[in-house]
Amino acid sequence: MEQLKAFYATFHEAARNLLPIILVVGVFQLLVLRQIPDDWLSITIGLLIVLLGVALFLQGLELGVFPIGKNLSNEFARQGSLPLLMVFGFCLGFSAVIAEPALIAVAEQAEIVSEGQINGFVLRLLVATSVGGVVALGVVRIILGQPLHWYMIIGYITVVLVTFFSPEEIVGLAYDSGGVTTNIVTVPLIAALGLGLAAALRGRDALIHGFGLVALAVMVPMIVVQLYGIAVFTLGEPFDPGGNGDVVDPAGETEVVTPTAGSVVLGMLTELLVMFRDVLPIIAVVLFFQYGVLRRRLPNEHRLVFGFLMVIVGLYAFVVGLRMGLFPIGERMAEQLITMDTLLFVYLFAFAIGFATTMAEPALIAIGRKAQEAARGRLNANVIRVLVALGVAIGITIGVHRIISGDSIHHYVIAGYTLVIILTALSPRYIVALAFDLGGVTTSEVTVPLVTALGLGLATHIEGRTALIDGFGLIAFASIFPIVTVMLYAVLVEFAARWRQEAP
């Protein structure tokens, strides 16, 4: 009964979080495009499935993922073995990313639009290895009690310098590759590892030391992929985008087959197994270290297994619901808005959809809750989500303007991360790690597909743009500006508090 009450509360919260997306789509569909979609029933059913998926996912996190992360962190802290912790951090980071569906999709698109010059598997291997290495480094940082801001300042100065020398063909892809490393399952698990480790070690603050692993996992792949791009495009054959760089389906034309009830059920089971396969490397790492290295049984095994199953089923329902409800109408609306006489509605749609999708992001909801718990009254989860959603909306709008204007992405990302570096130096220390982590959780299963479709759609419909150079990069903007809004808010709050204290 207690679990049912908790699930009902989570479902109710998910419905409230999804409301902004429904309002955005409804307003643009009825007032701007002035039409009711033919598949409105399918869209409605899809939204209900999304609600169910988010509720199952969040409940599963509390039952399975967070307890496992905390338990492993406590056990490793008791062992006191730094090499063992580093190996576990590397394996967790690598396994979380190598099978990441969003990274696979981005890598495949990059290989297609670069006409094979970028190798999709090599790209995935580089990103996964860099994430594994940096999670291991982040574990060392927590153990030593070092603040995150110096890591991020030095890291993003390196990002900016590498970006300055990178060919334009790789910059957007590199930043997008960094953004998609953090998905809806790995973010809570990596965050749970950091928070659990900080809680297990004396003298560590959960807010200052526990967060930050996600931030490092986003930053380092940007550097590695750009170095790979420098090697590919500078040392290799020069890339010729050829025409407008349309994304071509390598399978060519396929015969349209009317699905039967049996084929639909089989397809659903297959997709659920694929979803399980994507999470399987993470489960394998957790089980190996729990039973093979620590040689201890998991506490409340049945509860933890049930929690993980809820996460997988919830994630599957979430993705199916998005595919039925939001993705088709989102892509159609973007294409229709591009063809209108004024581009004002494109900017408004980019801002509104960025804000709405982020407010519904399950990983952000979960991390916001944990941040509120760790802050002990200094932070409010709802305020955090609004700030992050506002940052994503601003970032995507600026990114859309870059595609429309045809400006070089170099100038935008260098200016954006220069601002981030300055704010990192000025911000109160308690907010830095969380702000960078929040920049990573914005690019998950909700935001990435819609944002990627919007960017590639704009690049392929505007004359003079190419998919590889102009289509990628929106995810990067969705990652940069939440960091800015959260840090700027913290700076202003601290300034206001000092001003009140000094006022007579």
Secondary structure, 3 states (H helix, E strand, C coil): CHHHHHHHHHHHHHHHHHHHHHHHHHHHHHHHCCCCCCCHHHHHHHHHHHHHHHHHHHHHHHHHHHHHHHHHHHHHHHHCCHHHHHHHHHHHHHHHHHCCHHHHHHHHHHHHHCCCCCCHHHHHHHHHHHHHHHHHHHHHHHHHCCCCHHHHHHHHHHHHHHHHHCCHHHHHHHHHHHHCCCCCCHHHHHHHHHHHHHHHCCCCCHHHHHCCHHHHHHHHHHHHHHHHHHHHHHHCCCCCCCCCCCCCCCCCCCCCCCCCHHHHHHHHHHHHHHHHHHHHHHHHHHHHHHHHHCCCCCCCHHHHHHHHHHHHHHHHHHHHHHHHHHHHHHHHHHHHHHCCCCCHHHHHHHHHHHHHHHHCCHHHHHHHHHHHHHHCCCCCHHHHHHHHHHHHHHHHHHHHHHHHHCCCHHHHHHHHHHHHHHHHHHCCHHHHHHHHHHHHHCCCCCHHHHHHHHHHHHHHHCCCCCHHHHHCCHHHHHHHHHHHHHHHHHHHHHHHHHHHHHCC
